[in-house]
Amino acid sequence: MAVRVLPQQQRAALVAMANGLSVGETARRLCLAPATIKSHRRLLYRRLGARCSAHAVATAIRVGLLDVADVQEPAGGERP
């Protein structure tokens, strides 16, 4: 895998995905259309060779595109 750097919006979408945000939640937080977030996710899956969001996040951490510090534990200790 030769991915070294992600564009800023794709990285923001990846961080949101790692934190369990939905497409709609991510779109609202980043002030983008849901279709744009879906596009970013498709591109991330393709670039990372991933089949789902968990695979994309795990691969991004493994190749150094995402740090585990980017993944925040929600209040109460449970994932949404």
N, C-alpha and C positions, 0 to 999 in steps of 0.2 A: 504494500500500500504506500503510495507516494504522496499522500496528502500531508502537507506541512503546515499550512495556514488556511484558516477559513475566513471568508468575508465576514465583516462585523455582524451583519444581520443574521447570517447562518449560524454564527457562533452563539448569538443571543437566543436563537430558536433552539439550539442544542442544549444550552444551559436550562432553558425553560422546560424542555423535554425531560432532562435529567432530574428536574425538580417536580415532575409529575403534573405539569400544567397541561390543560387541554389546548387544542388549537384555538378555541375561542378566548380562553384566558390569556394565552400567549399573544394573540392579536391585540387584545385590549391593552395589555401591559406595554407592548412595543408600538402601539398606535399604527398598526398595519391591518390590512384586510385579511380575513381568515384564509382566503385563497392564496395570499402571499405566503402565509405560514405553511400551508399545505405544500406549496411549491418548494419552500426551503427544506421541509422535511423530506420530500422526494429526492431532492438533490443531495441531501446529507446521506440518505440511505444508499444512493448510487455511489457517491464518493467513498463511503466507508464500507461498501459491500455488505450492508446490513439488511436484514429481513424485517425487522421491527424496531420500535423505539428502544427497547432494552438492549438489543444487539448493537444499535448505533451508539448508545451511551457507553456500553462496555468497551466497544472498539475504540471510541474516541479517547477514553481514559487510557487504554492499553497503548495507543500510539502517541499519547502525549498532547492531544488536542484539547483535552478537558482534564481538569484536576479534581480529585475527589472533594476538595475544598469548595468547588463550585456547586456541589450538591448539598443543600441545606436540609437538616432534619426539621420537619414541621413541629410546631408546638404540640405537645401531647405525645410526641414520639411515634405517631402513626402516619403513614403515607395516605394521601387522598385516594 
